[in-house]
Amino acid sequence: MKRIQLSHMLGCAWILVALGAPALALANEKPLPVAQVQGADMYTMSSTTIPGPRRYYVSLPERYNASNRRYSVLYVIDGDFQFEHVAAAVRSLARTGRIEPLIVVGVALNGEQEYQHYTTWTTDELPGSGGAPQLLQFLQKDLLPRIQHQYRTTGHQAIAGYSLGGLLVLQAALAKDSPFAAYYAMSPSLYLDNYALNSKLANAPLSGRLFLSVANEQGMGVSELAGMLKPSSERFSWQFQQFAHDTHYSTALPAITAALQWDFADYSLEMPDLLALGDERAVLKALSGKLQHWSQPQLGWLQAWNLAKYYVVSKQMDHLEQSLAMWEQAWPGSSLELRVQLVKACLKKQLLDTAQALVDKAPVALEQSHDWQKQRADLFAAKGDMVAAKSAQKKAEQLAREQHLAEWEFQELAPGSYQ
């Protein structure tokens, strides 16, 4: 990566610019060789708004191949430089139950000139500026439809950018027909054109969710914008955070992590909080707000595990089928994962009859769940049926491999058990 310094009138803003690889031939939905990108696939596509083949990176959630569920998407500007650590942050936070799993798409720009051109409006202060409207149109007209066609998405998305990429994110927030519901603008270069964007943002009827951040840098205009924005409302909520111990260079990873944690602050379900709420209906009512989040969250395995433990500890185990129906009605799709984790919780407490009842009434859809097959294997073994345990264990391991699950998930199955 090559870095350049871009001076403005105050002489104090530094910009990171990633020089992309040379334009690549159109791949027609086929990923380029893995050696060219770490932890994801890279594609090229043609554009109706920007000349030449356009490159983009894609990182899928860990369980993408394990079901037919849909996922929301986070688009990352300056994908050559920013994509890998953003995708890693999303995967790590999702794995630990802090955020909803997301598809991450990195939007690559081919070198310094494109980066400056496609993130800015026309200004004499920066030669070659002015292409931001084209890039925003490319996203809306070309790339978003491509991703929605290529992958199982919810149709909801957020956009993230750093430095000049953050400037583009804020321009997207101003667009009347913006397709994005959340905006993460990290150290955006608001100094450009004598801070012209600040007053526009302060006076615009913004909507969605906005995260602003800045490092230990002066003259960026970010702190000033935070002082100008209207208070958060039901229509528009925002957060500003300064990383006083980070530079413009080092703030990218902590800033995207903070952005995600703020945006998904109410996502995780922790046992003490659940128990404090009381019975299951109080819990469901308290969690109903989660369904309003732009990402259209679904009940993840870790959330379901905490809920299952809650049912056991609170001794609400005598009507589990009714409970599952209640959750399914309020949160479609949630009952499948919750049933899996309830069986697991019952096995840990040696509640074999309750576990068996949950297995007996399980829907056919769970047959393709590696985790479900593992719980069946453990239940059969606990009841002394080692032939059935061996068969279910083998099926669990087979599904995990076929669905390309992460190695940690495969090892969680205790491969080779009951052989």
C-alpha positions as a Markdown table, in Angstrom:
| # | Residue | x | y | z |
|---|---|---|---|---|
| 1 | Met | 0.0 | 0.0 | 0.0 |
| 2 | Lys | 1.2 | 3.5 | -0.8 |
| 3 | Arg | 0.2 | 6.4 | 1.4 |
| 4 | Ile | 0.2 | 10.0 | 0.3 |
| 5 | Gln | -0.2 | 13.3 | 2.2 |
| 6 | Leu | -2.9 | 15.7 | 1.1 |
| 7 | Ser | -2.7 | 19.2 | 2.5 |
| 8 | His | -5.6 | 21.6 | 3.0 |
| 9 | Met | -5.7 | 25.2 | 4.0 |
| 10 | Leu | -4.9 | 24.4 | 7.6 |
| 11 | Gly | -2.1 | 22.1 | 6.6 |
| 12 | Cys | -3.0 | 19.5 | 9.2 |
| 13 | Ala | -5.1 | 16.7 | 7.7 |
| 14 | Trp | -3.5 | 13.5 | 6.6 |
| 15 | Ile | -5.3 | 11.1 | 4.3 |
| 16 | Leu | -4.7 | 7.4 | 3.8 |
| 17 | Val | -5.1 | 6.3 | 0.2 |
| 18 | Ala | -4.9 | 2.7 | -1.0 |
| 19 | Leu | -3.5 | 2.2 | -4.4 |
| 20 | Gly | -5.5 | -0.6 | -5.9 |
| 21 | Ala | -4.3 | -3.3 | -8.2 |
| 22 | Pro | -4.6 | -2.8 | -12.0 |
| 23 | Ala | -8.0 | -3.2 | -13.5 |
| 24 | Leu | -8.8 | -6.9 | -13.9 |
| 25 | Ala | -10.8 | -8.6 | -16.6 |
| 26 | Leu | -14.5 | -9.2 | -16.1 |
| 27 | Ala | -14.9 | -12.3 | -14.0 |
| 28 | Asn | -18.6 | -12.9 | -14.6 |
| 29 | Glu | -19.5 | -14.0 | -11.1 |
| 30 | Lys | -16.3 | -16.1 | -10.6 |
| 31 | Pro | -14.0 | -15.2 | -7.8 |
| 32 | Leu | -10.4 | -14.3 | -8.6 |
| 33 | Pro | -7.5 | -16.5 | -7.2 |
| 34 | Val | -7.5 | -16.6 | -3.5 |
| 35 | Ala | -3.8 | -15.5 | -3.4 |
| 36 | Gln | -5.0 | -12.0 | -4.4 |
| 37 | Val | -7.2 | -11.4 | -1.3 |
| 38 | Gln | -7.2 | -12.7 | 2.2 |
| 39 | Gly | -10.4 | -14.1 | 3.8 |
| 40 | Ala | -12.8 | -13.4 | 1.0 |
| 41 | Asp | -13.6 | -13.6 | -2.7 |
| 42 | Met | -12.9 | -10.8 | -5.1 |
| 43 | Tyr | -15.0 | -10.2 | -8.2 |
| 44 | Thr | -15.1 | -7.8 | -11.1 |
| 45 | Met | -18.2 | -6.4 | -12.8 |
| 46 | Ser | -19.0 | -3.9 | -15.5 |
| 47 | Ser | -20.7 | -0.6 | -14.6 |
| 48 | Thr | -23.3 | 1.6 | -16.3 |
| 49 | Thr | -21.9 | 4.7 | -14.5 |
| 50 | Ile | -18.1 | 4.3 | -14.1 |
| 51 | Pro | -15.8 | 3.2 | -16.9 |
| 52 | Gly | -13.7 | 0.0 | -16.8 |
| 53 | Pro | -14.2 | -3.2 | -14.8 |
| 54 | Arg | -15.1 | -2.5 | -11.1 |
| 55 | Arg | -13.7 | -4.8 | -8.4 |
| 56 | Tyr | -15.4 | -5.7 | -5.2 |
| 57 | Tyr | -14.7 | -8.1 | -2.3 |
| 58 | Val | -17.2 | -10.2 | -0.4 |
| 59 | Ser | -17.0 | -11.8 | 3.0 |
| 60 | Leu | -19.9 | -14.0 | 4.1 |
| 61 | Pro | -21.2 | -14.8 | 7.6 |
| 62 | Glu | -19.8 | -18.0 | 9.1 |
| 63 | Arg | -23.1 | -19.9 | 8.8 |
| 64 | Tyr | -24.1 | -18.5 | 5.5 |
| 65 | Asn | -24.1 | -22.0 | 3.9 |
| 66 | Ala | -25.9 | -23.7 | 6.8 |
| 67 | Ser | -29.4 | -22.4 | 6.1 |
| 68 | Asn | -31.5 | -20.3 | 3.8 |
| 69 | Arg | -31.6 | -17.3 | 6.1 |
| 70 | Arg | -31.0 | -13.8 | 4.6 |
| 71 | Tyr | -28.4 | -11.3 | 5.8 |
| 72 | Ser | -28.1 | -7.6 | 5.7 |
| 73 | Val | -25.0 | -6.0 | 4.1 |
| 74 | Leu | -22.3 | -3.6 | 5.1 |
| 75 | Tyr | -20.6 | -1.8 | 2.2 |
| 76 | Val | -17.0 | -0.6 | 2.8 |
| 77 | Ile | -15.5 | 2.2 | 0.7 |
| 78 | Asp | -11.8 | 1.9 | -0.3 |
| 79 | Gly | -12.1 | -1.9 | -0.2 |
| 80 | Asp | -8.4 | -2.6 | -1.1 |
| 81 | Phe | -7.2 | -1.0 | 2.2 |
| 82 | Gln | -10.2 | -1.1 | 4.5 |
| 83 | Phe | -12.0 | -4.4 | 3.7 |
| 84 | Glu | -10.0 | -7.0 | 5.5 |
| 85 | His | -10.0 | -5.5 | 9.0 |
| 86 | Val | -13.7 | -4.5 | 8.7 |
| 87 | Ala | -14.7 | -8.0 | 7.6 |
| 88 | Ala | -12.6 | -9.4 | 10.5 |
| 89 | Ala | -14.3 | -7.1 | 13.0 |
| 90 | Val | -17.7 | -8.0 | 11.8 |
| 91 | Arg | -17.0 | -11.7 | 11.9 |
| 92 | Ser | -15.4 | -11.5 | 15.4 |
| 93 | Leu | -18.3 | -9.5 | 16.9 |
| 94 | Ala | -20.9 | -11.7 | 15.3 |
| 95 | Arg | -19.2 | -14.9 | 16.5 |
| 96 | Thr | -19.3 | -13.6 | 20.1 |
| 97 | Gly | -22.9 | -12.5 | 19.9 |
| 98 | Arg | -22.3 | -8.7 | 19.9 |
| 99 | Ile | -23.8 | -7.9 | 16.5 |
| 100 | Glu | -26.0 | -9.5 | 13.8 |
| 101 | Pro | -23.9 | -11.5 | 11.2 |
| 102 | Leu | -23.5 | -9.4 | 8.1 |
| 103 | Ile | -22.4 | -9.8 | 4.5 |
| 104 | Val | -19.4 | -7.4 | 4.1 |
| 105 | Val | -18.8 | -6.0 | 0.6 |
| 106 | Gly | -15.6 | -4.0 | -0.1 |
| 107 | Val | -15.8 | -1.4 | -2.9 |
| 108 | Ala | -12.4 | -1.2 | -4.5 |
| 109 | Leu | -11.0 | 1.9 | -6.1 |
| 110 | Asn | -8.1 | 1.7 | -8.5 |
| 111 | Gly | -5.4 | 3.9 | -7.1 |
| 112 | Glu | -4.9 | 7.3 | -5.7 |
| 113 | Gln | -6.5 | 9.3 | -8.5 |
| 114 | Glu | -9.7 | 7.2 | -8.4 |
| 115 | Tyr | -9.9 | 7.4 | -4.7 |
| 116 | Gln | -9.7 | 11.1 | -4.6 |
| 117 | His | -12.0 | 11.5 | -7.6 |
| 118 | Tyr | -14.8 | 9.2 | -6.6 |
| 119 | Thr | -15.1 | 10.3 | -3.0 |
| 120 | Thr | -15.4 | 14.1 | -3.6 |
| 121 | Trp | -17.5 | 16.8 | -5.2 |
| 122 | Thr | -15.9 | 19.2 | -7.7 |
| 123 | Thr | -13.6 | 21.7 | -5.9 |
| 124 | Asp | -10.6 | 23.8 | -7.0 |
| 125 | Glu | -8.9 | 22.7 | -3.7 |
| 126 | Leu | -8.4 | 19.2 | -5.0 |
| 127 | Pro | -7.5 | 18.6 | -8.6 |
| 128 | Gly | -9.3 | 15.7 | -10.2 |
| 129 | Ser | -12.2 | 15.9 | -7.7 |
| 130 | Gly | -15.9 | 15.5 | -8.5 |
| 131 | Gly | -16.8 | 11.9 | -9.0 |
| 132 | Ala | -18.7 | 11.1 | -5.8 |
| 133 | Pro | -22.1 | 11.3 | -7.5 |
| 134 | Gln | -21.0 | 8.7 | -10.0 |
| 135 | Leu | -19.8 | 6.3 | -7.3 |
| 136 | Leu | -23.0 | 6.7 | -5.3 |
| 137 | Gln | -24.9 | 6.0 | -8.5 |
| 138 | Phe | -22.7 | 3.0 | -9.2 |
| 139 | Leu | -23.5 | 1.6 | -5.7 |
| 140 | Gln | -27.3 | 2.1 | -6.0 |
| 141 | Lys | -27.8 | 1.2 | -9.7 |
| 142 | Asp | -25.1 | -1.5 | -10.2 |
| 143 | Leu | -23.5 | -3.0 | -7.2 |
| 144 | Leu | -26.4 | -3.2 | -4.7 |
| 145 | Pro | -28.6 | -5.0 | -7.3 |
| 146 | Arg | -25.7 | -7.3 | -8.1 |
| 147 | Ile | -25.2 | -8.3 | -4.5 |
| 148 | Gln | -28.9 | -8.7 | -3.9 |
| 149 | His | -29.0 | -11.1 | -6.9 |
| 150 | Gln | -25.8 | -12.9 | -6.1 |
| 151 | Tyr | -26.5 | -13.5 | -2.4 |
| 152 | Arg | -29.3 | -14.0 | 0.1 |
| 153 | Thr | -29.8 | -10.5 | 1.4 |
| 154 | Thr | -32.6 | -8.8 | 3.4 |
| 155 | Gly | -32.5 | -5.7 | 1.1 |
| 156 | His | -31.2 | -3.6 | 4.0 |
| 157 | Gln | -27.7 | -2.2 | 4.1 |
| 158 | Ala | -25.2 | 0.1 | 5.8 |
| 159 | Ile | -22.1 | 1.9 | 4.5 |
| 160 | Ala | -18.8 | 2.6 | 6.1 |
| 161 | Gly | -15.8 | 4.7 | 5.1 |
| 162 | Tyr | -12.6 | 6.2 | 6.5 |
| 163 | Ser | -10.9 | 9.5 | 5.6 |
| 164 | Leu | -12.1 | 10.4 | 2.1 |
| 165 | Gly | -14.2 | 7.3 | 2.2 |
| 166 | Gly | -15.9 | 8.7 | 5.3 |
| 167 | Leu | -16.6 | 11.9 | 3.3 |
| 168 | Leu | -18.4 | 9.8 | 0.7 |
| 169 | Val | -20.4 | 8.1 | 3.5 |
| 170 | Leu | -21.6 | 11.5 | 4.7 |
| 171 | Gln | -22.6 | 12.5 | 1.1 |
| 172 | Ala | -24.6 | 9.3 | 0.9 |
| 173 | Ala | -26.4 | 10.3 | 4.1 |
| 174 | Leu | -27.5 | 13.5 | 2.4 |
| 175 | Ala | -29.0 | 11.7 | -0.6 |
| 176 | Lys | -32.8 | 11.8 | -0.7 |
| 177 | Asp | -33.0 | 8.4 | -2.2 |
| 178 | Ser | -30.2 | 6.8 | -0.1 |
| 179 | Pro | -30.5 | 3.0 | 0.0 |
| 180 | Phe | -28.6 | 2.9 | 3.3 |
| 181 | Ala | -30.0 | 2.7 | 6.8 |
| 182 | Ala | -26.8 | 3.3 | 8.7 |
| 183 | Tyr | -23.6 | 5.3 | 8.1 |
| 184 | Tyr | -20.2 | 4.8 | 9.7 |
| 185 | Ala | -18.0 | 7.8 | 8.9 |
| 186 | Met | -14.6 | 7.4 | 10.5 |
| 187 | Ser | -12.2 | 10.4 | 10.4 |
| 188 | Pro | -14.1 | 11.9 | 7.4 |
| 189 | Ser | -12.1 | 14.6 | 5.6 |
| 190 | Leu | -14.6 | 17.3 | 6.3 |
| 191 | Tyr | -12.0 | 20.0 | 5.9 |
| 192 | Leu | -12.4 | 19.8 | 2.2 |
| 193 | Asp | -13.7 | 22.9 | 0.4 |
| 194 | Asn | -13.6 | 25.0 | 3.6 |
| 195 | Tyr | -15.8 | 22.6 | 5.6 |
| 196 | Ala | -18.6 | 23.0 | 3.1 |
| 197 | Leu | -20.3 | 19.8 | 4.0 |
| 198 | Asn | -20.7 | 20.6 | 7.7 |
| 199 | Ser | -23.5 | 23.2 | 7.3 |
| 200 | Lys | -25.3 | 20.9 | 4.8 |
| 201 | Leu | -25.3 | 18.0 | 7.2 |
| 202 | Ala | -26.3 | 20.2 | 10.1 |
| 203 | Asn | -29.4 | 21.6 | 8.3 |
| 204 | Ala | -30.4 | 18.5 | 6.4 |
| 205 | Pro | -33.4 | 16.3 | 7.4 |
| 206 | Leu | -31.1 | 13.3 | 8.1 |
| 207 | Ser | -32.5 | 9.8 | 8.8 |
| 208 | Gly | -31.1 | 6.5 | 9.9 |
| 209 | Arg | -28.2 | 5.9 | 12.2 |
| 210 | Leu | -24.8 | 7.8 | 12.0 |
| 211 | Phe | -21.5 | 7.0 | 13.7 |
| 212 | Leu | -18.9 | 9.7 | 13.6 |
| 213 | Ser | -15.3 | 9.4 | 14.8 |
| 214 | Val | -12.0 | 11.2 | 14.8 |
| 215 | Ala | -8.5 | 10.4 | 16.1 |
| 216 | Asn | -6.0 | 12.7 | 17.8 |
| 217 | Glu | -6.0 | 15.0 | 14.8 |
| 218 | Gln | -6.8 | 18.7 | 14.4 |
| 219 | Gly | -8.7 | 20.6 | 11.7 |
| 220 | Met | -10.6 | 17.6 | 10.3 |
| 221 | Gly | -14.0 | 19.3 | 11.1 |
| 222 | Val | -15.5 | 16.2 | 12.7 |
| 223 | Ser | -15.7 | 17.6 | 16.2 |
| 224 | Glu | -17.2 | 20.7 | 14.8 |
| 225 | Leu | -19.9 | 18.8 | 12.9 |
| 226 | Ala | -20.8 | 16.8 | 16.1 |
| 227 | Gly | -21.4 | 20.2 | 17.8 |
| 228 | Met | -23.7 | 21.2 | 15.0 |
| 229 | Leu | -25.9 | 18.1 | 14.5 |
| 230 | Lys | -29.4 | 18.1 | 15.9 |
| 231 | Pro | -30.1 | 15.9 | 18.9 |
| 232 | Ser | -30.9 | 12.2 | 18.2 |
| 233 | Ser | -34.6 | 11.5 | 17.5 |
| 234 | Glu | -36.7 | 8.5 | 16.6 |
| 235 | Arg | -36.0 | 9.2 | 12.9 |
| 236 | Phe | -32.3 | 10.0 | 13.2 |
| 237 | Ser | -29.8 | 8.8 | 15.8 |
| 238 | Trp | -26.1 | 9.4 | 15.9 |
| 239 | Gln | -23.0 | 8.9 | 18.0 |
| 240 | Phe | -19.7 | 10.8 | 18.1 |
| 241 | Gln | -16.5 | 9.2 | 19.5 |
| 242 | Gln | -12.9 | 10.6 | 19.6 |
| 243 | Phe | -10.0 | 8.2 | 19.8 |
| 244 | Ala | -7.5 | 10.5 | 21.6 |
| 245 | His | -4.7 | 7.9 | 21.7 |
| 246 | Asp | -5.0 | 6.9 | 18.0 |
| 247 | Thr | -3.6 | 8.6 | 14.9 |
| 248 | His | -5.4 | 9.0 | 11.6 |
| 249 | Tyr | -3.6 | 5.9 | 10.5 |
| 250 | Ser | -4.3 | 3.7 | 13.6 |
| 251 | Thr | -7.9 | 4.6 | 14.3 |
| 252 | Ala | -9.5 | 2.6 | 11.5 |
| 253 | Leu | -9.9 | -0.7 | 13.3 |
| 254 | Pro | -11.0 | 0.6 | 16.8 |
| 255 | Ala | -13.4 | 3.0 | 15.0 |
| 256 | Ile | -15.2 | 0.4 | 13.0 |
| 257 | Thr | -15.4 | -1.8 | 16.1 |
| 258 | Ala | -16.9 | 1.0 | 18.1 |
| 259 | Ala | -19.3 | 1.9 | 15.3 |
| 260 | Leu | -20.6 | -1.7 | 15.2 |
| 261 | Gln | -20.9 | -2.0 | 19.0 |
| 262 | Trp | -22.8 | 1.3 | 19.2 |
| 263 | Asp | -25.2 | 0.4 | 16.3 |
| 264 | Phe | -25.9 | -3.0 | 17.8 |
| 265 | Ala | -25.8 | -2.0 | 21.4 |
| 266 | Asp | -29.1 | -3.7 | 22.2 |
| 267 | Tyr | -28.4 | -6.9 | 20.3 |
| 268 | Ser | -26.9 | -9.3 | 22.8 |
| 269 | Leu | -29.0 | -11.2 | 25.4 |
| 270 | Glu | -27.2 | -11.7 | 28.7 |
| 271 | Met | -28.5 | -14.1 | 31.4 |
| 272 | Pro | -28.6 | -11.6 | 34.3 |
| 273 | Asp | -30.6 | -9.1 | 32.3 |
| 274 | Leu | -33.1 | -11.8 | 31.2 |
| 275 | Leu | -33.6 | -13.1 | 34.7 |
| 276 | Ala | -34.2 | -9.6 | 36.0 |
| 277 | Leu | -37.0 | -9.1 | 33.5 |
| 278 | Gly | -39.1 | -11.9 | 35.0 |
| 279 | Asp | -41.2 | -14.3 | 33.0 |
| 280 | Glu | -40.9 | -15.1 | 29.3 |
| 281 | Arg | -43.6 | -12.6 | 28.2 |
| 282 | Ala | -41.7 | -9.8 | 29.9 |
| 283 | Val | -38.5 | -10.9 | 28.1 |
| 284 | Leu | -40.3 | -11.0 | 24.7 |
| 285 | Lys | -41.7 | -7.6 | 25.2 |
| 286 | Ala | -38.3 | -6.2 | 26.2 |
| 287 | Leu | -36.7 | -7.7 | 23.1 |
| 288 | Ser | -39.4 | -6.6 | 20.7 |
| 289 | Gly | -37.4 | -3.4 | 19.9 |
| 290 | Lys | -34.6 | -5.5 | 18.4 |
| 291 | Leu | -36.9 | -6.4 | 15.5 |
| 292 | Gln | -37.0 | -2.7 | 14.5 |
| 293 | His | -33.3 | -2.5 | 13.8 |
| 294 | Trp | -32.3 | -1.8 | 10.2 |
| 295 | Ser | -30.5 | -5.1 | 10.0 |
| 296 | Gln | -33.6 | -7.2 | 10.5 |
| 297 | Pro | -31.9 | -9.3 | 13.1 |
| 298 | Gln | -32.6 | -13.0 | 13.6 |
| 299 | Leu | -32.1 | -15.1 | 16.7 |
| 300 | Gly | -28.5 | -16.3 | 16.7 |
| 301 | Trp | -27.1 | -19.4 | 18.3 |
| 302 | Leu | -25.5 | -17.6 | 21.2 |
| 303 | Gln | -28.6 | -15.5 | 21.9 |
| 304 | Ala | -30.7 | -18.7 | 21.7 |
| 305 | Trp | -28.3 | -20.4 | 24.1 |
| 306 | Asn | -28.7 | -17.7 | 26.7 |
| 307 | Leu | -32.4 | -17.8 | 26.3 |
| 308 | Ala | -32.4 | -21.6 | 26.8 |
| 309 | Lys | -30.3 | -21.3 | 30.0 |
| 310 | Tyr | -32.8 | -18.6 | 31.1 |
| 311 | Tyr | -35.7 | -21.0 | 30.7 |
| 312 | Val | -33.9 | -23.7 | 32.7 |
| 313 | Val | -32.7 | -21.4 | 35.5 |
| 314 | Ser | -36.1 | -19.6 | 35.8 |
| 315 | Lys | -37.9 | -23.0 | 35.8 |
| 316 | Gln | -40.2 | -22.2 | 32.9 |
| 317 | Met | -39.9 | -25.6 | 31.4 |
| 318 | Asp | -43.4 | -27.1 | 31.6 |
| 319 | His | -44.8 | -25.5 | 28.4 |
| 320 | Leu | -41.9 | -25.3 | 26.0 |
| 321 | Glu | -43.9 | -26.0 | 22.8 |
| 322 | Gln | -46.2 | -23.1 | 23.6 |
| 323 | Ser | -43.1 | -21.0 | 24.4 |
| 324 | Leu | -41.5 | -21.9 | 21.1 |
| 325 | Ala | -44.8 | -21.0 | 19.2 |
| 326 | Met | -44.8 | -17.6 | 21.0 |
| 327 | Trp | -41.3 | -16.8 | 19.9 |
| 328 | Glu | -41.9 | -18.0 | 16.4 |
| 329 | Gln | -45.0 | -15.8 | 16.0 |
| 330 | Ala | -43.1 | -12.7 | 17.3 |
| 331 | Trp | -39.8 | -13.5 | 15.7 |
| 332 | Pro | -40.2 | -15.7 | 12.7 |
| 333 | Gly | -37.5 | -18.3 | 12.4 |
| 334 | Ser | -36.4 | -18.0 | 16.0 |
| 335 | Ser | -38.0 | -21.2 | 17.2 |
| 336 | Leu | -35.6 | -23.5 | 15.3 |
| 337 | Glu | -32.4 | -22.2 | 16.9 |
| 338 | Leu | -34.1 | -21.9 | 20.3 |
| 339 | Arg | -35.2 | -25.6 | 20.1 |
| 340 | Val | -31.7 | -26.7 | 19.4 |
| 341 | Gln | -30.3 | -24.8 | 22.3 |
| 342 | Leu | -33.1 | -25.9 | 24.6 |
| 343 | Val | -32.2 | -29.5 | 23.9 |
| 344 | Lys | -28.5 | -28.7 | 24.6 |
| 345 | Ala | -29.5 | -27.0 | 27.9 |
| 346 | Cys | -31.6 | -30.0 | 28.9 |
| 347 | Leu | -28.8 | -32.4 | 28.3 |
| 348 | Lys | -26.4 | -30.4 | 30.4 |
| 349 | Lys | -29.0 | -30.6 | 33.3 |
| 350 | Gln | -29.8 | -34.3 | 32.6 |
| 351 | Leu | -33.4 | -33.4 | 31.8 |
| 352 | Leu | -33.6 | -36.3 | 29.3 |
| 353 | Asp | -37.3 | -36.6 | 29.1 |
| 354 | Thr | -37.7 | -32.9 | 28.3 |
| 355 | Ala | -35.0 | -33.1 | 25.7 |
| 356 | Gln | -36.7 | -36.1 | 24.1 |
| 357 | Ala | -40.0 | -34.3 | 23.9 |
| 358 | Leu | -38.3 | -31.4 | 22.1 |
| 359 | Val | -36.7 | -33.8 | 19.7 |
| 360 | Asp | -39.9 | -35.7 | 19.0 |
| 361 | Lys | -41.8 | -32.5 | 18.0 |
| 362 | Ala | -39.0 | -31.0 | 16.0 |
| 363 | Pro | -39.8 | -29.7 | 12.5 |
| 364 | Val | -38.2 | -31.4 | 9.5 |
| 365 | Ala | -36.2 | -28.2 | 8.7 |
| 366 | Leu | -33.8 | -29.0 | 11.6 |
| 367 | Glu | -32.6 | -32.2 | 9.9 |
| 368 | Gln | -30.1 | -30.0 | 8.0 |
| 369 | Ser | -28.7 | -28.4 | 11.1 |
| 370 | His | -25.3 | -29.8 | 12.2 |
| 371 | Asp | -25.9 | -28.5 | 15.7 |
| 372 | Trp | -29.3 | -30.2 | 15.9 |
| 373 | Gln | -27.8 | -33.5 | 14.8 |
| 374 | Lys | -25.1 | -33.2 | 17.4 |
| 375 | Gln | -27.8 | -32.7 | 20.1 |
| 376 | Arg | -29.6 | -35.8 | 18.9 |
| 377 | Ala | -26.3 | -37.7 | 19.0 |
| 378 | Asp | -25.7 | -36.7 | 22.6 |
| 379 | Leu | -29.3 | -37.5 | 23.6 |
| 380 | Phe | -29.1 | -41.0 | 22.0 |
| 381 | Ala | -25.8 | -41.6 | 23.8 |
| 382 | Ala | -27.2 | -40.4 | 27.1 |
| 383 | Lys | -30.1 | -42.9 | 26.8 |
| 384 | Gly | -27.7 | -45.7 | 25.8 |
| 385 | Asp | -28.6 | -46.0 | 22.1 |
| 386 | Met | -25.0 | -45.9 | 20.7 |
| 387 | Val | -26.0 | -47.0 | 17.2 |
| 388 | Ala | -28.3 | -44.0 | 16.8 |
| 389 | Ala | -25.8 | -41.8 | 18.5 |
| 390 | Lys | -23.1 | -42.8 | 16.0 |
| 391 | Ser | -25.4 | -42.2 | 13.0 |
| 392 | Ala | -26.4 | -38.7 | 14.2 |
| 393 | Gln | -22.8 | -37.8 | 15.1 |
| 394 | Lys | -21.7 | -38.8 | 11.6 |
| 395 | Lys | -24.5 | -36.7 | 10.1 |
| 396 | Ala | -23.5 | -33.7 | 12.2 |
| 397 | Glu | -19.9 | -33.9 | 11.0 |
| 398 | Gln | -21.0 | -34.4 | 7.4 |
| 399 | Leu | -23.2 | -31.4 | 7.4 |
| 400 | Ala | -20.5 | -29.2 | 9.0 |
| 401 | Arg | -18.1 | -30.1 | 6.2 |
| 402 | Glu | -20.7 | -29.7 | 3.4 |
| 403 | Gln | -21.8 | -26.3 | 4.7 |
| 404 | His | -18.2 | -25.1 | 5.0 |
| 405 | Leu | -18.5 | -24.1 | 8.6 |
| 406 | Ala | -15.6 | -22.6 | 10.4 |
| 407 | Glu | -13.1 | -25.0 | 11.9 |
| 408 | Trp | -14.0 | -24.0 | 15.5 |
| 409 | Glu | -17.6 | -25.1 | 14.8 |
| 410 | Phe | -16.5 | -28.4 | 13.5 |
| 411 | Gln | -14.3 | -29.1 | 16.5 |
| 412 | Glu | -17.2 | -28.1 | 18.8 |
| 413 | Leu | -18.9 | -31.3 | 17.5 |
| 414 | Ala | -16.2 | -33.4 | 19.1 |
| 415 | Pro | -15.5 | -35.2 | 15.9 |
| 416 | Gly | -15.1 | -39.0 | 16.2 |
| 417 | Ser | -17.4 | -39.3 | 19.1 |
| 418 | Tyr | -19.4 | -42.5 | 19.5 |
| 419 | Gln | -17.4 | -44.4 | 16.9 |
